[in-house]
Structures are given as C-alpha cells and as structure tokens.
C-alpha cells in the first residue's frame, strides 16, 4: 500500500454523493474507504475500498476543463472499446457526466491486482522476472499496435499525424513557458524541419512505461495496462519514441538518470537501442534512424512536465512531487538539443 495515501485536502470530494451515484452499478450499501494514489502527475486517481472489492476512480485535477489530457469520457470510451480486443485494459464500471457529483466528469473501473514497479523495486526479483518484464513490455506494445484501429475510428484524423504532433506539442510548450526553463525553439525548429511521413496508423497508448503496467510475477505475464488518457490513433514509432523518453539506461549521464521513474536500469533490461531493435523485429516495421522519434519523445515529455510545472509555479497545485519539475524540463530540453544533428 506504499502507493496510497490519505486524500490530499485539495483533491477531496463528496464520498456520499459519489457512492449514491455509483450504487446502481455495484452491490455495496455502505460507503467505501477512499485513499489516493501517490503516482500520476496529471489526472487524479483514487482507490475505493469496498468489502471484498476494490475499485479505482479517475478524475481531472480540480479546476481543469475537459481538454484532451483530462477528458474522462474519452478515456472511458477508449478503454471500453479496446477491452474486447485487448484484454489488458481494466474492466470499466461506469462513467459519470453529472457535474453536481464532483464538479467534473469521472469514471470508475475495476482495480487490476498485481505488481506495479516504479523507480526502485523493494521486493526480490530474479533475472527471470526481469527478462519476463522486458519481453512482455515490448510484446505488449507490439500487440496493442496490431489491434484493429477502426474500433477508434473517430480518433483517426488521417495522414499527417507526425506533423500535427510536432505542431501541437510545440504550441503547448510555448503556452506553458516560464522564465526558468529553455525556450525550446531550437528543438521545435529541428523537429518541424526533420519530421518524417507517418509510417503507419494504429491504436497507440501514448504513455507506455513499466510503471503503467501491472505484472503478475507468479504467472510471468502482464495482467493490466493503465493510464490511457493519451491514447489515440496515430503513428506507432511516435508512440515508441514517447515511451523511450522515460527509459533510462544503466550508463546514462547523472542528470538524465535522476529523472528515472521505472526500473529500466536493472541488469537484464534492454537498452533503448535494444528495445527499438526488438520492437521492429516483432512488429515487422522498419526504421533506419530513430533519432527523430527519440528527440520528439524527449521534447514531448518536457512539455508534459512543463505544463504541470507552470501550474505549480502559479500555485494551482501544491503537490510536493512537482517541486523539481522545472529542473527536469531543463534536463530534457538540453538532452534533446544534444541529439540534434
């Protein structure tokens, strides 16, 4: 339960009202015990603990509007549509669009029980466990990218996904810019000048990381994939590049290594280059030079963190986990600049 804490004052909600709304979908009369997950820097995630059943509630940060990164209806529908084709999606329970309950849309799903590994693993894992985690992580992404994307047809905006992503994330960075981070113009100009054509169009997760995956070590497999808020239909190599922005190799420089949020450094985990090579082998896709996708992934992660840092600087959130985000943005932008040819 180390991932759980009491609900922060700023993130509290009316539990009685929520339970009354949820009651028709469950078999529990009494209100749940509510805890908050420490992880997650965007949407808020809570554990609803009922007798014999644990559910998870997802909602946007207090005061935000339903932009794409906080659109609960979109997130709920994506997972509902994917579940029949991709079993690793959690079982959805219900979506609430009545803002009188919590002030925003939110949804409830079944909790996937298993092991979630974050920055450091505090339990014993074997070399076999690490190999399983590495293999199943790559295979799980390949399998997702093979799902028939017509189930999310309304999210498919057609060719030009790469260009739209470069333009969109550049706009977001400029809009969230603060005076203590690089302006990023060199990276944005390079991405715009070097963007390749889309290589394919498929269902992509948008935040594929070890700590968004639930493992069952005894069964030696993945049992769930979480955090679908950035999922859409788009280019698979852009998804891979975004994923590897979080992947810290064992010999990376200290500044970048300090940002590590997942145990990608363990002996037996693939390097970024090995991850890419294995993905391409399993998916049957080709890529002669992954530099663009790596730089895009680093920049995109910098934007995500900068948007949160701007909120923190403005006093819109007091979560102490965000206190070092300005330094993280500096590290990521500098790393992206160093990779530009």
SEZA-403494 format. One record per atom (N, C-alpha, C, O): x, y, z; residue in three letters. Coordinates in pm, whole numbers, plus 50000, padded with zeros to 5 digits. Layout:
# SEZA-403494
XYZALA...
# end
This chain:
# SEZA-403494
500814987950000UNK500005000050000UNK500855012750000UNK500355023650028UNK502155011249968UNK503035022949971UNK502645033349867UNK503025044949878UNK501895029249764UNK501465038649661UNK500265046849703UNK499855056049632UNK499705043649819UNK498465050149863UNK498715059549979UNK499605057350061UNK497915070049984UNK498005079650092UNK496595084750122UNK495665082350046UNK496445091750234UNK495175098350260UNK494925108650150UNK495865114050093UNK493655111250121UNK493325120650014UNK493805134650051UNK493485139650159UNK494555140849961UNK495025154549985UNK493835164149996UNK492825162349929UNK493975174150080UNK492895183650104UNK492345189449974UNK491135190449956UNK493245193249883UNK492805199849759UNK492115190149663UNK491465194449568UNK492255176949687UNK491725166949595UNK490525159349653UNK490095149349596UNK489985164149764UNK488865157149827UNK487575159149748UNK487425168749672UNK486625149849769UNK485315150849705UNK484255145149800UNK484595139049901UNK483005147049767UNK481895142349849UNK481715127349827UNK481125123149728UNK482215119549919UNK482175104949905UNK480745099849906UNK480415090649831UNK479885105649989UNK478495101249997UNK477775103249864UNK477035094549820UNK477995114849801UNK477355117649672UNK477875108249565UNK477115103349482UNK479175105849566UNK479755096649469UNK479195082549486UNK478845075849389UNK479115078149612UNK478615064549638UNK477145063249597UNK476745053049541UNK476355073349623UNK474945072849584UNK474815071549432UNK473955064249383UNK475665078549358UNK475635077249212UNK476095063349167UNK475515057649075UNK477135058049232UNK477715045249193UNK476865033249235UNK476985022549177UNK476025035049335UNK475285023949395UNK474575014849294UNK474615002649313UNK473925019949188UNK473235010949094UNK474185001549017UNK473734991648959UNK475475004549017UNK476424996648938UNK477184986349022UNK477944978348968UNK476974986649153UNK477724977749243UNK476774971149343UNK475584974149344UNK477304962249425UNK476464955249524UNK476904958449666UNK477054949449749UNK477124971149693UNK477574975349825UNK476684986749875UNK476474996649805UNK476164985149997UNK475304995550053UNK476105006350125UNK475745018150119UNK477175002550193UNK477945012150272UNK478965019550186UNK479415014450083UNK479315031350230UNK480295039450157UNK481675032950163UNK481975025750258UNK482505035450062UNK483835029450061UNK484835037350144UNK484635049150172UNK485895030550183UNK487085037450232UNK487795043050110UNK487975035850011UNK488215055550114UNK488835061949998UNK490275065750030UNK490555072150131UNK491175061549942UNK492575065349951UNK492985071349816UNK492285069549716UNK494095078449814UNK494575084549690UNK495905078249650UNK496775076049734UNK496035075349520UNK497315070249470UNK498305081749459UNK497985092349407UNK499505079449509UNK500545089849505UNK501005092449363UNK501335103849328UNK501035082049282UNK501585083349147UNK500615090649057UNK499435092349090UNK501125094948944UNK500285102048848UNK500435117048866UNK500215122348975UNK500815123648760UNK501045138148768UNK500005145848689UNK500085158148680UNK499045139148633UNK498025145948552UNK496665143848614UNK496235151848697UNK495965133248574UNK494665130548634UNK494815124748774UNK495845118848807UNK493775126448854UNK493785121748992UNK493185107748999UNK492185104848932UNK493795099149078UNK493365085149086UNK493175081149231UNK494035083749316UNK492025074849260UNK491665071149396UNK491325056249404UNK490845050349307UNK491575050349519UNK491125036749547UNK489835037349626UNK489765044049729UNK488805030449578UNK487535029049651UNK487515014949707UNK487375005249633UNK487655013849838UNK487775000649900UNK486444996549962UNK486065001450069UNK485754987549894UNK484514981749944UNK484814967950001UNK485854962149967UNK483944962450086UNK484174948950137UNK484274938850022UNK483304936749948UNK485434932550008UNK485614922349906UNK485784927549765UNK485854919549672UNK485854940649746UNK486014946149611UNK486754959449617UNK486454967949700UNK487724961049528UNK488444973649518UNK488234979549379UNK488454972949278UNK487814991949377UNK487584999149252UNK488525011049245UNK489075015349346UNK488695016349127UNK489545028149105UNK488715039049040UNK487985036548944UNK488835051149093UNK488135062849038UNK489155072148977UNK490195074949036UNK488845077148858UNK489725086548788UNK488955099348762UNK487795099048719UNK489605110648787UNK489005123748762UNK490095133648723UNK491275131148747UNK489715144948662UNK490735155048628UNK491175162548753UNK490495162048855UNK492315169548746UNK492695178548856UNK491605188948879UNK490925193048785UNK491435192949001UNK490395202549036UNK490585215448956UNK491685220848950UNK489505220148895UNK489535232848823UNK489885231948677UNK489835242048607UNK490255220048626UNK490605218948485UNK489355216048402UNK488365210748451UNK489435219748275UNK488355217048182UNK488675204648101UNK489805199648106UNK487715199748027UNK487875186847957UNK488695188347829UNK488195185847719UNK489955192247845UNK490865191847730UNK491255177247711UNK490935168847795UNK491955174147602UNK492195160247567UNK492905152347676UNK492625140547695UNK493825158747748UNK494565151547852UNK493755149447978UNK494205142448069UNK492575155347987UNK491745153848107UNK490315150048072UNK489395152248151UNK490105144447955UNK488775141347907UNK488385127247954UNK488785117247895UNK487605126848061UNK487245114048121UNK486345105648031UNK486475093448026UNK485455112047960UNK484575104547869UNK485405097747761UNK485175086147728UNK486355104947706UNK487225099547602UNK488025087747656UNK488105077247592UNK488615089547774UNK489435079047835UNK488595066447863UNK489045055247841UNK487385068647911UNK486475057447942UNK486075049947815UNK486075037647811UNK485735057647712UNK485275051247587UNK486405043647518UNK486175032847463UNK487615049147521UNK488755042247460UNK488935028447524UNK489075018447454UNK488915028147656UNK489125015347725UNK487945005847705UNK488134993747692UNK486745011247703UNK485565002847680UNK485614996347542UNK485274984647527UNK486035003947443UNK486124998747305UNK487264988747291UNK487134978747221UNK488384991547360UNK489564982947346UNK489424969647418UNK489984959547373UNK488694969347528UNK488654957547614UNK488384944447539UNK489074934647566UNK487424943947446UNK487174931047377UNK488344926347290UNK488504914347267UNK489164935747243UNK490274932147154UNK491624931647225UNK492564925347176UNK491704938147340UNK492974939247411UNK492684937147559UNK492314946447630UNK492844925047603UNK492364920947736UNK493084927847851UNK492604927347965UNK494214934147826UNK494974940447933UNK494364953547981UNK494854959448078UNK493314958247915UNK492604970147959UNK491754966648081UNK491114956148080UNK491724975048185UNK490864972248301UNK489374971948262UNK488974977848162UNK488594965148343UNK487144964448322UNK486504977548367UNK486634981448483UNK485804984348275UNK485134996848310UNK483824993948385UNK483114984448353UNK483515002248485UNK482275000748563UNK481235011048520UNK480125007448483UNK481585023948526UNK480605034248491UNK481285047648470UNK482335050548529UNK480675055848386UNK481125069548358UNK480085079148412UNK478895077348389UNK480525089448484UNK479605099648537UNK479865112948467UNK480975118148467UNK478795118348407UNK478885131448341UNK478015141848413UNK477785152748361UNK477555138348532UNK476755147448615UNK477715155348702UNK478245150048800UNK477925167948669UNK478925175948739UNK478485180148879UNK479285185748954UNK477235177548914UNK476795180549050UNK477415170849152UNK477415173549272UNK477925159649103UNK478515149649193UNK479915153649237UNK480245153049356UNK480745157949140UNK482155160449172UNK482715172849102UNK483895175949118UNK481885179749026UNK482345191648957UNK482975189048822UNK483435198348756UNK483005176348780UNK483595172748652UNK483135158548617UNK482525151748699UNK483435154348495UNK483255140248460UNK484255131848541UNK485335136548577UNK483875119448567UNK484815109848625UNK484325095848590UNK483195094148544UNK485185085948610UNK484735072348586UNK485325062848689UNK486305065948757UNK484695051148698UNK485115040948794UNK485385028048718UNK484645024448626UNK486445021048756UNK486805008448692UNK487254998448797UNK487525002148911UNK487354985848758UNK487884975648847UNK489374978148869UNK490084982648778UNK489844975248990UNK491284976049016UNK491954963348964UNK491504952348994UNK493024964948890UNK493814953448843UNK494824950248952UNK495644958648988UNK494764938149003UNK495644934049113UNK496914927649058UNK496864918748974UNK498034932449106UNK499314927149063UNK500444936049110UNK500264943949203UNK501574934949048UNK502764942449087UNK503004954148991UNK503064952248869UNK503134966049046UNK503494977848969UNK504874982349017UNK505054985349135UNK505824982648927UNK507204985948963UNK507525000248922UNK507405003948805UNK507935008049020UNK508255022048994UNK509775023948997UNK510505015148951UNK510245034749048UNK511665038149037UNK512565027149092UNK513515022949026UNK512255022449210UNK513085012249272UNK512205000649318UNK511115002749371UNK512674988549298UNK511934976649336UNK512364972349476UNK513534969449499UNK511414972049570UNK511754968649708UNK511394954249743UNK511304950649861UNK511204945949641UNK510974931749664UNK511974923949581UNK512584929249489UNK512124911349615UNK513104903249544UNK512594899449405UNK511504893849392UNK513364902549305UNK513044898249169UNK514254890949112UNK515394894649137UNK513974880649036UNK515044872548978UNK515394877548838UNK514684885748780UNK516494872348787UNK516864875648649UNK515764871148553UNK515524877648451UNK515104860048586UNK514004855148504UNK512834864948507UNK512184867348405UNK512554870748626UNK511484880748638UNK511784892848550UNK510904897748479UNK513014897648557UNK513404909548479UNK513284906748330UNK512794915148254UNK513724895048288UNK513624891448146UNK512164890848102UNK511824895147992UNK511294885348188UNK509874884848156UNK509284898848144UNK508514901648052UNK509654907648238UNK509144921348235UNK509554928248105UNK508734934748040UNK510814926748068UNK511324933247947UNK510634927747822UNK510154935447738UNK510574914547812UNK509974908347693UNK508484911647681UNK508004915247574UNK507764910447792UNK506324912647785UNK505974927347764UNK504924930547708UNK506854936247809UNK506614950547787UNK506694953747638UNK505844960747584UNK507724948547572UNK507864950847428UNK506754943847351UNK506154949547261UNK506504931347387UNK505464923747317UNK504094929847337UNK503274929847245UNK503824935247456UNK502534941447482UNK502294953647396UNK501174956047352UNK503354961447372UNK503224973147286UNK503004969047141UNK502184974947071UNK503734958847097UNK503554953746962UNK502124948646943UNK501504951346840UNK501604941447041UNK500244936247033UNK499214947447029UNK498224946546956UNK499424957847108UNK498504969247105UNK498484975546966UNK497424978746913UNK499664977446909UNK499764983846778UNK499184975246666UNK499024979946553UNK498884962546697UNK498284953646597UNK496754953046607UNK496114946646525UNK496184959646708UNK494724959846724UNK494094967446608UNK494634977446562UNK492964962646561UNK492234969146452UNK491804983146496UNK490934984546582UNK492404993446438UNK492165007146483UNK490795012646444UNK490425023546488UNK490045005346364UNK488715010346326UNK487775010946446UNK486745017646439UNK488115004146557UNK487275004946676UNK487335018946739UNK486485022646819UNK488365026646700UNK488505040446747UNK488555049946628UNK489315059646627UNK487745047046528UNK487815054246401UNK487655069246418UNK488285076946345UNK486815073646513UNK486595088046528UNK487815095546579UNK487865107846572UNK488815088246630UNK490045094646676UNK491095095446566UNK492135101746584UNK490825089346453UNK491775089146341UNK491585101546255UNK490585102946186UNK492555110446259UNK492475122846182UNK493175121746047UNK493355131745978UNK493575109446010UNK494155107445879UNK495655110045876UNK496285111945979UNK496205110045754UNK497645111945738UNK498075125545792UNK497285134945800UNK499335126345828UNK499865138745885UNK499935138746036UNK500075149246098UNK499835126946097UNK499865126046244UNK501175131846299UNK501155139446395UNK502305128246237UNK503595132946287UNK503635148246287UNK504045154346386UNK503235154246179UNK503235168846170UNK502315175346272UNK502665185446333UNK501135169546290UNK500195175146388UNK500765174346529UNK500555183446610UNK501475163446559UNK502055161946691UNK503155172246716UNK503215178246824UNK504015174246618UNK505075184146633UNK504475198046655UNK504905205446743UNK503485201446575UNK502835214546587UNK502115215946721UNK502225226246788UNK501375205646758UNK500585206446880UNK501415207347006UNK501135215647093UNK502445198947017UNK503275199347137UNK504125211947143UNK504425216947251UNK504505217147027UNK505245229947024UNK504355241147077UNK504805249547156UNK503115241447034UNK502185251647082UNK501975250547232UNK501925260747302UNK501845238347282UNK501635236447425UNK502845241247506UNK502695247247612UNK504025238547453UNK505215242847527UNK505285258147533UNK505545263847639UNK505045264547421UNK505085279147419UNK504035285047512UNK504275295147579UNK502875278847516UNK501805284047600UNK502075282147750UNK501565289647833UNK502895272147784UNK503185269347925UNK504545274447969UNK504965271748082UNK505245281747883UNK506615285947910UNK506705294748035UNK505885303648056UNK507695292048117UNK508015300448232UNK509445305448216UNK510175300848129UNK509835315048300UNK511115321848279UNK512325314048332UNK513445318948327UNK512105301848381UNK513195294148439UNK513525281548359UNK514235272848408UNK513005280648236UNK513295269048150UNK513715274048012UNK513415285447977UNK514405265647932UNK514805269847797UNK513575272547710UNK512515266747732UNK513735281347610UNK512595284247524UNK512285272947426UNK511215272647366UNK513215263647408UNK512955251847327UNK512875254247178UNK512565244947103UNK513145266347132UNK512935269546990UNK513855261546898UNK513445258046787UNK515065258646941UNK515985250846857UNK515415236846832UNK515435231846720UNK514915230646939UNK514355217146927UNK513095217246841UNK512925208646755UNK512225226946864UNK510975227646789UNK511225230046641UNK510545224346556UNK512185238546610UNK512505241246470UNK513085228746403UNK512765225846288UNK513935221446475UNK514525209246419UNK513465198546395UNK513465192146290UNK512585196746490UNK511515186946473UNK510645190346352UNK510265181546276UNK510335203046336UNK509495207246223UNK510205204946090UNK509585201145991UNK511515207446088UNK512275206145963UNK512605191645927UNK512895188645812UNK512565182746025UNK513005168946003UNK511905158646020UNK512185146646028UNK510675163046027UNK509585153446053UNK509405143945933UNK509295148545820UNK509365130945960UNK509145121145853UNK507655119545824UNK506825124645899UNK507345112645719UNK505955109045693UNK505515098345793UNK506355091145848UNK504225097445817UNK503705086645901UNK504115073245841UNK504055071345719UNK504535063845926UNK504875050645873UNK503675041145879UNK503645030945811UNK502685044645962UNK501515036145978UNK500515043746064UNK500805054546114UNK499345038146081UNK498315043846168UNK497695032446248UNK497175022846190UNK497765033346381UNK497275022546465UNK496865028146602UNK497055039946629UNK496305019646687UNK495995023646824UNK497315025346899UNK498135016146900UNK497505036746962UNK498715039147041UNK498325043147183UNK497275049147206UNK499185039847277UNK498895042247419UNK499225056447461UNK498445062847531UNK500385061347419UNK500775075047450UNK501575076647577UNK502175087247599UNK501605066347663UNK502325067547790UNK502815053847834UNK502665050047951UNK503395046347741UNK503765032347765UNK505035031747848UNK506125034547799UNK504885027947976UNK506005027248069UNK505825015248161UNK504725010048176UNK506925010948222UNK506854999848317UNK505865002948429UNK505104994248470UNK505885015448479UNK505025018548593UNK503575021248554UNK502775024848640UNK503225019648428UNK501825019748385UNK501345005648351UNK500255003848296UNK502174995848384UNK501854981948353UNK501784973948483UNK502604975848573UNK500794965148494UNK500634956648610UNK501124942548574UNK500624936448479UNK502094937648650UNK502664924448625UNK502174914448729UNK501844918048842UNK502124902048690UNK501924890848783UNK503164882048770UNK503294874548674UNK504064883148867UNK505334875848858UNK505114860748865UNK505854853048802UNK504124856448941UNK503874841948953UNK503394836148820UNK503794825148782UNK502554843648751UNK502064839048621UNK502994843148507UNK502804839148392UNK504014851048540UNK505034855448444UNK504414862348323UNK504684858748208UNK503564872348351UNK502954879648240UNK502384892948289UNK502274895448409UNK502044901248193UNK501324913648222UNK499854910248244UNK499284902348170UNK499244916348346UNK497824914248370UNK496994926948349UNK495764926448352UNK497654938248329UNK496894950448306UNK497774961748256UNK498964962348287UNK497174970748180UNK497844982948135UNK496964994748176UNK495764994748149UNK497565004648241UNK496835015748299UNK497125028848226UNK497945029348135UNK496425039348268UNK496665053148223UNK496565054848072UNK497565056348002UNK495335054448023UNK495055055347880UNK494655069447836UNK494085071147728UNK494945079447918UNK494465093047889UNK495035098847761UNK494415107647700UNK496205094347718UNK496835099847598UNK496695090547477UNK497265093147372UNK495935079747493UNK495755070147383UNK494985076447267UNK494135085147287UNK495305071847146UNK494615076947028UNK494945067546912UNK495435056446932UNK494665072146791UNK495095065046670UNK496185073546605UNK495975085246575UNK497345067546584UNK498465075346530UNK499625066546488UNK499465054546468UNK500785072646476UNK501975065946425UNK502635057746535UNK502915063146643UNK502885044846511UNK503445036346617UNK504855040246661UNK505185038646778UNK505695045446570UNK507045049146610UNK507055061746697UNK507965063746777UNK506045070146680UNK505895081546771UNK505565076646911UNK506035082247010UNK504745066246919UNK504415060247049UNK505655054047112UNK505885055547232UNK506455047247031UNK507675041147081UNK508665051847127UNK509285050347233UNK508815062447051UNK509695073347090UNK509265079847220UNK510095083147304UNK507955081747236UNK507425087547359UNK507705078447477UNK508045083147586UNK507555065447457UNK507805055747563UNK509255056047608UNK509545055647727UNK510185056647512UNK511605055647545UNK512175068447604UNK513315068447651UNK511415079347604UNK511855091447673UNK511985088947823UNK512745095747891UNK511225079247873UNK511275075748016UNK512325065048045UNK512605062048162UNK512905059147941UNK513755047447958UNK515185051647985UNK515885056147895UNK515615050148108UNK516975053748148UNK517865041448143UNK517605031448210UNK518925042148063UNK519885031148055UNK520835031448174UNK520935041448245UNK521515020348195UNK522405019248310UNK523565029148306UNK524095032948410UNK523975033448186UNK525155042148175UNK524795056448135UNK525655063848089UNK523545060448152UNK523155074248118UNK523765084248215UNK524085080948329UNK523925096648167UNK524525107048249UNK523655109748372UNK522445107748368UNK524265114448481UNK523555115948609UNK522305124748602UNK521305121448665UNK522345135648526UNK521185144548522UNK519955137448466UNK518855138548522UNK520145130248356UNK519015122948297UNK518635111048385UNK517455107948401UNK519635104348440UNK519375092748526UNK518565096548649UNK517815088448702UNK518725108948694UNK517985113448813UNK516485114348789UNK515705114848884UNK516075114448662UNK514665115248628UNK514005101448621UNK512805100448596UNK514785091148641UNK514255077648625UNK513065075048717UNK513115077648837UNK511965069848656UNK510755066648732UNK510415051748724UNK509435047348784UNK511215044148653UNK510945029948635UNK512275022348639UNK513325028248613UNK512245009448670UNK513495001948687UNK514104997148556UNK514454985448542UNK514225006148460UNK514775002648329UNK516285000548334UNK516884995648238UNK516885004248446UNK518335003248461UNK518794989448509UNK519994986848513UNK517864980848545UNK518244967948602UNK519024959448503UNK518784959948383UNK519954951748556UNK520674942248473UNK519664932648411UNK518844926648482UNK519724931148280UNK518774922648210UNK517714930448133UNK517074925048043UNK517534943248168UNK516644951648090UNK517354955747961UNK518564957747961UNK516614957047851UNK517254961347726UNK517654976047733UNK517044983847806UNK518664979647656UNK518954993847638UNK517884999647545UNK517064992247490UNK517895012747529UNK516925018847436UNK517115013247296UNK516135010047228UNK518365012047252UNK518615006747117UNK518124992347103UNK517584988646999UNK518314984547207UNK517844970547203UNK516334969847204UNK515744961247138UNK515694978847277UNK514234979647282UNK513704982447141UNK512794975647094UNK514274992447076UNK513844996146941UNK514034984446845UNK513144981146767UNK515204978246850UNK515514967246758UNK514544955646776UNK514074949746679UNK514234952346901UNK513314941246929UNK511894944746885UNK511184936346830UNK511494957246909UNK510164961646865UNK510034960446713UNK509054955146662UNK511034965446641UNK510984964946495UNK510964950546444UNK510264947446347UNK511724941946509UNK511744927846470UNK510364921446486UNK509884914646396UNK509734923646602UNK508454917246631UNK507304923246550UNK506364916246512UNK507374936346525UNK506274943046456UNK506394942146304UNK505414944346232UNK507594938946254UNK507804938646110UNK507944952246047UNK507894953545925UNK508114962646131UNK508284976146078UNK509764979146062UNK510614972346119UNK510064989345983UNK511454992945956UNK511715007445991UNK510845016045973UNK512905010046042UNK513325023846071UNK514855024146072UNK515485017946157UNK515445031445977UNK516895031945964UNK517545041346065UNK518705039346103UNK516815051546109UNK517365061446202UNK516255065846296UNK515275072046254UNK516425062646425UNK515365065446523UNK515515079146589UNK514765082446680UNK516485087146544UNK516805099746613UNK515595109046624UNK515345114546731UNK514855110846515UNK513705119846521UNK512735115746632UNK512295124046711UNK512425103046637UNK511425098146734UNK511955099446877UNK511185102046970UNK513265097646895UNK513845099247028UNK513795113847071UNK513425116847185UNK514165122946981UNK514125137247014UNK512685141747041UNK512425149247134UNK511755137046957UNK510355140546980UNK509885135647116UNK509215142947189UNK510255123247152UNK509835117847281UNK510355126147397UNK509615128847492UNK511615130347391UNK512195138647496UNK511485152047505UNK511185156947614UNK511215158147388UNK510545171147387UNK509115169847439UNK508665178147519UNK508415159747395UNK507035157947439UNK506965156147590UNK506085161847655UNK507885148147646UNK507915146347790UNK508215159547860UNK507635162547965UNK509105167447802UNK509405180647859UNK508145189347862UNK507915196747958UNK507355188647758UNK506125196647752UNK505145192147860UNK504565200447930UNK504955179247873UNK504045173947975UNK504455178848113UNK503625183248192UNK505755177948141UNK506245182048273UNK506145197248288UNK505825202148396UNK506425204748180UNK506365219348187UNK504945224248213UNK504745234048285UNK503955217648155UNK502565221648179UNK502225220248328UNK501515228648384UNK502725209648390UNK502485207748533UNK503305217848614UNK502825223348712UNK504565220148571UNK505425229748640UNK504805243848638UNK504865251048737UNK504205247448527UNK503575260648516UNK502405261848615UNK502195272348675UNK501655250948630UNK500545250948728UNK501095251948870UNK500535258948954UNK502185244948896UNK502815245249029UNK503345259149059UNK503155264349169UNK504015265148962UNK504555278748980UNK503435288749008UNK503615298349084UNK502275286448946UNK501155295648962UNK500345292849089UNK499385299949118UNK500735282549164UNK500025279349287UNK498725271849267UNK497895271149357UNK498545266149147UNK497305258949118UNK497345244649172UNK496315237949177UNK498505239949211UNK498645227049277UNK499785228149378UNK500765235249356UNK499635221149490UNK500655221749595UNK501335208149614UNK502035206049713UNK501125199049520UNK501705185749531UNK503235186849537UNK503845191449441UNK503845182749648UNK505315184149660UNK506095176049558UNK507275178649535UNK505455166249497UNK506135158049395UNK506535166349273UNK507385162049196UNK505915178049256UNK506175186349138UNK507275196649161UNK507605204149069UNK507855197049281UNK508795207749315UNK510045207849228UNK510645218449209UNK510455196349174UNK511665195749092UNK511405195548944UNK512315193048865UNK510155198048903UNK509805196648761UNK510485206948672UNK510755204048555UNK510775218848723UNK511485228848642UNK512865223948604UNK513295225748489UNK513565217948698UNK514885212248670UNK514785200948567UNK515645199548480UNK513715192848578UNK513535181748485UNK513355186748342UNK513895180948249UNK512605197548326UNK512395203248192UNK513725207948134UNK514015205448017UNK514525214648215UNK515855218948170UNK516685207148122UNK517335207848018UNK516675196348197UNK517455184448161UNK516985178448030UNK517805174947945UNK515675177348012UNK515135170947891UNK515375179347766UNK515725173947661UNK515185192347776UNK515415200947659UNK516895200747619UNK517225200047501UNK517775201347718UNK519205200847688UNK519605187547626UNK520455187047536UNK518995176647675UNK519295163647618UNK518815162547474UNK519505156947389UNK517635167947447UNK517105168047310UNK518005176347219UNK518275172347106UNK518455187747266UNK519345196247185UNK520655188947152UNK521185190447042UNK521165181247247UNK522425174247226UNK522325163247121UNK523335159147064UNK521115158447096UNK520915147546999UNK520605152546857UNK520565144746762UNK520405165646845UNK520105171246715UNK521355171646629UNK522405176446673UNK521245166746510UNK522395166546419UNK522505179546341UNK523415181146260UNK
# end
